Amino acid sequence: MNPCSPLTASGHEARIVMLTGDQEASARPSPGRQESTIISGVLPDNKGFVIQQLQNSGSKTAMVGDGINDAPALATADVGIAMGTGTDIAIESGDIVIMRGNLTASSPPLRFQKPP
């Protein structure tokens, strides 16, 4: 299932951006992954800044992360989604915590409504 399906089904435009500290060669999409943009080689201190740039361009952002390096971006995003199997600081920085550590196994699915 495409993680953007709940958004696009409710009339929102959505895209997945992979924001990673890995180098480009390691971050290349593989079959079954859904990201439309990959931003690689991002230093931990810059993840929050990249989220802020996306917001400044008019995007609403959700960040999914599990590590200490993700905490600033989780706090900066419009919605921070922390994995419950991650570090305490990531969990504290998120607005939502996925307890199972598997984003696709979360239930019930989130529902989105386009504002009037």
Backbone torsions as a table, in degrees:
resi	resn	phi	psi	omega
1	MET	NA	138.8	176.3
2	ASN	-75.6	124.7	-179.3
3	PRO	-61.7	-19.8	179.4
4	CYS	-83.9	-8.0	-175.7
5	SER	-53.3	-44.2	178.8
6	PRO	-61.2	-33.6	179.1
7	LEU	-73.2	-49.5	-177.0
8	THR	-67.2	-31.9	178.5
9	ALA	-67.0	-25.6	179.7
10	SER	-97.9	14.1	173.9
11	GLY	91.3	6.6	177.9
12	HIS	-88.6	151.5	169.0
13	GLU	-87.8	139.5	-178.3
14	ALA	-147.7	146.8	172.8
15	ARG	-146.6	154.7	179.2
16	ILE	-103.7	128.1	176.2
17	VAL	-115.4	123.9	175.5
18	MET	-89.8	118.8	179.3
19	LEU	-112.6	112.6	-171.7
20	THR	-142.0	152.1	173.3
21	GLY	-82.0	-12.6	178.2
22	ASP	-64.9	155.5	175.9
23	GLN	-74.2	161.2	-174.7
24	GLU	-53.8	-41.3	-177.8
25	ALA	-61.6	-36.3	179.9
26	SER	-79.0	-23.4	-173.8
27	ALA	-94.7	0.7	-179.5
28	ARG	-57.5	143.1	-179.9
29	PRO	-63.1	147.0	173.7
30	SER	-119.4	164.8	-179.5
31	PRO	-53.8	135.1	178.1
32	GLY	94.2	-15.4	177.2
33	ARG	-86.1	149.7	-167.7
34	GLN	-111.4	-3.0	-172.9
35	GLU	-64.3	143.7	179.3
36	SER	-100.2	-18.6	179.2
37	THR	-138.9	138.8	176.1
38	ILE	-120.3	125.0	174.3
39	ILE	-114.2	105.0	-173.0
40	SER	-108.9	168.2	177.2
41	GLY	69.5	24.6	-177.6
42	VAL	-83.5	123.9	177.7
43	LEU	-68.9	149.4	-177.4
44	PRO	-51.3	-40.9	-178.5
45	ASP	-69.0	-16.1	-175.9
46	ASN	-98.8	-6.9	-178.5
47	LYS	-61.5	-44.1	177.5
48	GLY	-62.2	-37.3	178.9
49	PHE	-65.2	-41.0	178.6
50	VAL	-64.0	-41.9	176.2
51	ILE	-59.1	-43.5	-180.0
52	GLN	-63.4	-38.6	176.9
53	GLN	-63.2	-41.6	177.5
54	LEU	-62.2	-41.2	178.2
55	GLN	-65.5	-41.5	179.8
56	ASN	-64.0	-24.4	178.3
57	SER	-85.4	2.6	176.5
58	GLY	102.2	0.9	-179.2
59	SER	-83.8	143.7	166.1
60	LYS	-88.9	139.7	-172.7
61	THR	-123.8	146.1	168.4
62	ALA	-128.4	134.7	-179.3
63	MET	-119.8	133.0	174.8
64	VAL	-111.6	128.7	-180.0
65	GLY	-157.1	167.6	-178.2
66	ASP	-138.8	-2.2	-173.1
67	GLY	-120.5	169.8	178.9
68	ILE	-59.1	-33.1	179.7
69	ASN	-71.0	-17.7	-179.9
70	ASP	-90.6	-15.3	-172.2
71	ALA	-56.2	-46.9	179.5
72	PRO	-62.1	-38.3	179.4
73	ALA	-70.7	-36.6	176.1
74	LEU	-61.4	-40.9	-179.3
75	ALA	-73.1	-30.7	-177.6
76	THR	-80.7	-34.2	-177.3
77	ALA	-60.6	154.8	175.7
78	ASP	-60.1	-37.5	174.6
79	VAL	-134.5	120.3	176.3
80	GLY	-100.7	125.9	-178.9
81	ILE	-115.9	110.2	-178.4
82	ALA	-99.3	143.7	175.9
83	MET	-85.4	129.0	-176.9
84	GLY	-63.0	-16.1	178.3
85	THR	-89.9	4.2	-176.2
86	GLY	-90.6	-165.8	-178.4
87	THR	-74.6	156.0	180.0
88	ASP	-58.2	-40.2	-178.0
89	ILE	-66.2	-36.9	176.7
90	ALA	-65.7	-44.4	179.7
91	ILE	-61.4	-42.6	179.2
92	GLU	-68.5	-28.1	-177.3
93	SER	-82.7	-20.0	-177.1
94	GLY	-81.3	153.8	173.6
95	ASP	-85.2	-31.0	-179.3
96	ILE	-126.0	139.4	175.7
97	VAL	-118.8	123.7	175.3
98	ILE	-89.8	106.7	-170.9
99	MET	-67.9	-33.3	-175.5
100	ARG	-77.0	-15.1	-178.8
101	GLY	79.8	14.1	179.8
102	ASN	-136.1	106.7	-175.2
103	LEU	-61.7	-35.8	-177.4
104	THR	-77.5	-14.4	-179.0
105	ALA	-94.2	1.5	-177.2
106	SER	-67.9	141.1	-178.6
107	SER	-145.5	138.1	-0.2
108	PRO	-77.6	161.1	179.9
109	PRO	-67.7	151.4	176.7
110	LEU	-71.4	143.7	176.8
111	ARG	-117.0	140.4	-177.4
112	PHE	-122.6	142.1	178.7
113	GLN	-124.1	132.9	177.9
114	LYS	-74.6	133.0	-179.3
115	PRO	-63.9	151.6	-179.2
116	PRO	-64.5	NA	NA
